[in-house]
Amino acid sequence: MIWHGEHIAETLQKDLLSAARPVIWVSSKTVWKHYHDLFPYADKARVFFLPDGEQAKTIQAADQLWQQWAEAGVSRDTLVVQLGGGALLDAAGFCSSTYMRGLDFWNIPTTLLAMVDAAVGGKTALNLGVIKNYIGTFQSAQRVYISSEFLATLPESQLLSGWGEITKHALLAGEPLWSECQHWPQNQSQWASLLSKNTAVKKSIVDADFRDNGLRQKLNAGHSVGHALESFYRDKGTPIEHGIAVAHGLAIEALVAFRMNLISRQHGQAITTRIDEFFPHLNWDTQNNERLFAYIEKDKKNLSSEWRFSLARQIGDVRFSDSVSPNTLSWALTQYQNLPR
Ligand SMILES: NC(=O)c1ccc[n+]([C@@H]2O[C@H](COP(=O)([O-])OP(=O)(O)OC[C@H]3O[C@@H](n4cnc5c(N)ncnc54)[C@H](O)[C@@H]3O)[C@@H](O)[C@H]2O)c1
């Protein structure tokens, strides 16, 4: 069940009371510092912490949490309330879904990206060294509580990162969501409306292919190039947010689709224009193409050595899987750099 709305604290308190089970909370210190006042009924002794960001997604952090739970006598009937960004939800979800062969958990995403993406879909994850999300389970949160109340404390770059995934879902869904997402919401009720429609896009795809055997790979639109850009800038020491990399990935992959005669000029331009309107210019130096291609080679979606992308045919029609050549991507990267702006 996904709940959307305002006054999350009251709703959650009622739901916890009616669940009538032992409850523990997992959060990060940063998130708890901002929001512990919102949940005064959370018993302090029953709040556990994971580190912020990717540091949460390590086997060491998971091991520590399991140890603390065991010492505190956390048992099979315990319900875990997970409050935080995507990394926290991935890691806490992994710990919950494996401790004593699985505890029930509820997700409360506190970043925009986690609201529209990580909290919904039932993928939990740890990283294996530098390899992202290599360890994990398929286990859905029993409930997800989505509220724009948490957006007030997010930095601009985090909001834009979430907007990248929002734009991707709108591209998958087509009209009327595509047009609705051309404006930044102005108040809580506009946010609630947009978030509920946006999460429904991911949920419907996940429901049709929970274990990621085919259809779900449409959700990888923008991610073949996006992941490679994210890794490139991370290794260069100038990291960019995941959803911002995905947004540029969507635009570059639209140019790839145009070059392959899969999408019309009009629809391709609608995508690149939308990305230009919301996201800072990437300023890609094509001399770095080969380094970018090395990251694409490692993509899990490739078949033997063939690159496989999820490309748009039009707004509202994305398909998997198209074989893409390095020459086509080079062309798209040059075009993206030279678009009239
Ligand atoms: N499981 C999935 O389906 C899925 C989907 C997309 C992304 N992810 C994962 O999500 C992670 C990225 O998530 P993210 O973008 O939310 O970043 P994040 O979870 O790393 O959070 C970024 C920072 O923001 C802080 N923060 C969280 N909420 C805040 C708030 N309301 N106010 C102020 N600070 C806040 C966090 O403590 C952290 O320091 C990646 O690890 C990615 O792999 C998972």
The ligand as a Gaussian input file, in Angstrom:
#p B3LYP/6-31G(d) Opt

LIG

0 1
 N       16.004000       0.119000      -4.583000
 C       15.749000       0.848000      -5.646000
 O       14.870000       0.512000      -6.454000
 C       16.514000       2.118000      -5.871000
 C       16.103000       2.997000      -6.878000
 C       16.804000       4.181000      -7.049000
 C       17.901000       4.473000      -6.232000
 N       18.271000       3.582000      -5.266000
 C       19.430000       3.869000      -4.405000
 O       19.175000       5.085000      -3.709000
 C       20.429000       5.696000      -3.366000
 C       20.370000       7.170000      -3.639000
 O       19.327000       7.697000      -2.844000
 P       19.151000       9.251000      -2.548000
 O       19.334000      10.028000      -3.799000
 O       17.894000       9.372000      -1.805000
 O       20.426000       9.631000      -1.684000
 P       20.890000       9.186000      -0.199000
 O       19.978000       8.186000       0.365000
 O       22.323000       8.850000      -0.319000
 O       20.700000      10.530000       0.619000
 C       21.512000      11.660000       0.339000
 C       21.770000      12.458000       1.606000
 O       20.591000      13.183000       1.958000
 C       20.325000      13.013000       3.348000
 N       18.879000      13.190000       3.498000
 C       17.898000      12.296000       3.301000
 N       16.699000      12.868000       3.452000
 C       16.922000      14.165000       3.770000
 C       16.065000      15.268000       4.032000
 N       14.735000      15.180000       3.964000
 N       16.643000      16.458000       4.323000
 C       17.992000      16.592000       4.342000
 N       18.855000      15.585000       4.088000
 C       18.316000      14.387000       3.801000
 C       20.835000      11.620000       3.646000
 O       21.061000      11.446000       5.016000
 C       22.108000      11.600000       2.813000
 O       23.173000      12.198000       3.495000
 C       21.497000       4.943000      -4.146000
 O       22.195000       4.090000      -3.277000
 C       20.699000       4.116000      -5.162000
 O       21.360000       2.915000      -5.507000
 C       17.595000       2.425000      -5.068000

